[in-house]
């Protein structure tokens, strides 16, 4: 995180230096940051976690027995799942929501354009919603600030899939961000946009 912050600050300083020397620069340059806590979802109960751990350890052993490169990749996938379940059990998180992930939303106004930095990999609906509310001058950007993994739109939780059910394990989070996270991100983005326009 510290290296990422240093790189971001260095890039920001270089961009501001470039803007200072430009001949045509809008007089409007504003930046607003909004902190947002993203709640994590509830983990399975103890029996389910133990079953997941057992099942994936057995699958990893079966893949190891194959001895092929594809088997090795699949083995690593199963070890990630088993490790995730083991950590959740070790930390007593079965059936609980393990807290929140601190994130940040930013709005940067350059003339009439507004860049909106969203944490992680937000679903496309975030950008569509912000542009519907604020117009095409809003340019949503994912992968900014902290990488919390996928940030699904609330409707996606019922559909499931990799982004909702699996990906967070590869980011070493105990659970996916909860469905209410989308609303928190949008609220922070709206406040930031309103402030840079004000």
QUIKAQUI-V266045 format. One record per residue. PHI is phi in radians with two decimals (none if undefined). OMEGA is omega in radians with two decimals (* if undefined). BURIAL is + if it has 16 or more other ideal C-beta (glycine too) atoms within 10 Angstrom, else -. Layout:
BEGIN
phi = [PHI;PHI]
omega = [OMEGA;OMEGA]
burial = [BURIAL;BURIAL]
END
This chain:
BEGIN
phi = [none;-1.16;-1.08;-1.09;-1.10;-1.07;-1.15;-1.11;-1.15;-1.11;-1.12;-1.07;-1.10;-1.12;-1.14;-1.14;-1.12;-1.14;-1.13;-1.10;-1.59;-1.35;-1.44;-2.11;-2.19;-1.09;-1.35;-1.77;-2.45;-2.39;-2.32;-2.32;-2.03;-2.23;-1.34;-2.56;-1.68;-1.82;-1.15;-1.64;-1.25;-1.48;-1.42;-1.10;-1.28;-1.01;-1.07;-1.15;-1.11;-1.10;-1.12;-1.07;-1.08;-1.04;-1.05;-1.30;-1.13;-1.12;-1.16;-1.10;-1.10;-1.13;-1.19;-1.09;-1.12;-1.19;1.17;-1.74;-0.99;-1.09;-1.09;-1.14;-1.13;-1.09;-1.06;-1.08;-1.06;-1.16;-1.18;-1.07;-1.13;-1.11;-1.10;-1.04;-1.11;-1.09;-1.11;-1.06;-1.17;-1.07;-1.61;1.16;-1.69;-0.95;1.27;-1.99;-1.68;-1.37;1.98;-2.32;-2.03;-1.33;-2.44;-2.54;-2.07;-2.28;-2.18;-2.19;-1.69;-2.10;1.14;-1.60;-1.59;-2.24;-1.53;-2.04;-1.51;-1.96;-1.29;1.15;-1.95;-1.28;-1.12;-1.01;-1.05;-1.05;-1.12;-1.07;-1.12;-1.13;-1.22;-1.12;-1.36;-2.03;1.64;-1.27;-1.21;-1.45;-2.06;-1.32;-2.24;-1.60;1.06;-1.76;1.09;-1.65;-1.64;-1.64;1.44;-1.24;-2.08;-1.22;-1.27;-0.91;-1.10;-1.22;-1.12;-1.20;-1.34;1.27;1.75;-0.95;-1.07;-1.57;-1.65;-2.22;-1.01;-1.02;-1.12;-1.35;-1.60;1.11;-1.67;-1.25;-2.70;-1.28;-1.10;-1.28;-0.98;-1.20;-1.06;-1.03;-1.11;-1.18;-1.15;-1.08;-1.09;-1.14;-1.12;-1.08;-1.10;-1.15;-1.09;-1.03;-1.23;-1.26;-1.44;-1.35]
omega = [-3.11;3.11;3.12;3.12;3.13;3.13;3.12;3.13;3.11;3.10;3.11;3.11;3.13;3.12;3.12;3.09;3.12;3.12;-3.13;-3.13;-3.11;-3.12;3.14;3.14;3.08;3.12;-3.09;3.05;-3.14;3.09;3.09;3.08;3.09;3.05;3.12;3.07;-3.11;3.13;3.06;-3.12;-3.13;3.12;3.06;3.12;-3.05;-3.11;-3.14;3.12;3.10;3.10;3.11;-3.12;3.14;-3.09;-3.08;3.02;3.11;3.12;3.11;3.10;3.13;3.11;3.12;-3.13;3.12;3.08;3.13;3.08;3.11;3.09;3.13;3.10;3.12;3.10;3.14;3.11;-3.13;3.09;3.06;-3.13;3.12;3.12;3.10;-3.13;3.11;3.11;-3.14;3.11;-3.11;-3.10;3.08;-3.06;-3.10;3.11;-3.08;2.93;-3.01;3.07;-3.06;3.01;3.11;3.14;-3.09;3.02;-3.14;2.98;3.13;3.13;3.05;-3.07;3.14;-3.12;3.12;3.04;-3.13;3.14;-3.13;-3.11;3.03;3.10;-3.10;3.07;-3.08;-3.10;3.09;-3.13;3.13;3.14;-3.13;3.11;3.08;-3.11;-2.96;3.12;-3.04;3.08;3.10;3.14;-3.12;3.14;3.04;3.10;3.12;3.11;-3.09;3.11;3.13;-3.08;3.14;3.01;-3.09;2.96;-3.04;-3.13;-3.06;-3.10;3.13;3.14;-3.11;-3.13;-3.05;-3.05;-3.09;-2.95;-2.96;-2.90;-3.08;-3.14;-3.14;3.05;3.14;3.01;-3.14;-3.13;3.05;3.03;-3.09;-3.13;3.14;-3.13;3.13;3.13;3.12;3.12;3.13;3.13;3.11;3.12;3.13;3.13;-3.12;3.13;-3.14;-3.10;3.13;3.09;-3.03;*]
burial = [-;-;-;-;-;-;-;-;-;-;-;-;-;-;-;-;-;-;-;-;-;-;-;-;-;-;-;-;-;-;-;+;-;+;-;+;-;+;+;+;+;-;+;+;-;-;-;-;+;-;-;+;+;-;-;+;+;-;+;+;-;-;+;-;-;-;-;-;-;-;-;-;-;+;+;-;+;+;+;+;+;+;+;+;+;+;-;+;+;-;-;-;+;+;-;-;-;+;-;-;+;-;+;+;+;+;+;+;+;+;-;-;-;+;+;+;+;+;+;+;-;+;+;-;+;+;+;-;+;+;-;-;-;+;-;-;-;+;-;+;-;+;-;+;+;-;-;+;+;+;+;+;+;-;-;+;+;-;-;-;-;-;+;+;-;+;+;+;+;-;-;-;+;+;+;+;+;+;+;-;+;+;-;+;+;+;-;+;+;+;-;+;+;-;-;+;-;-]
END
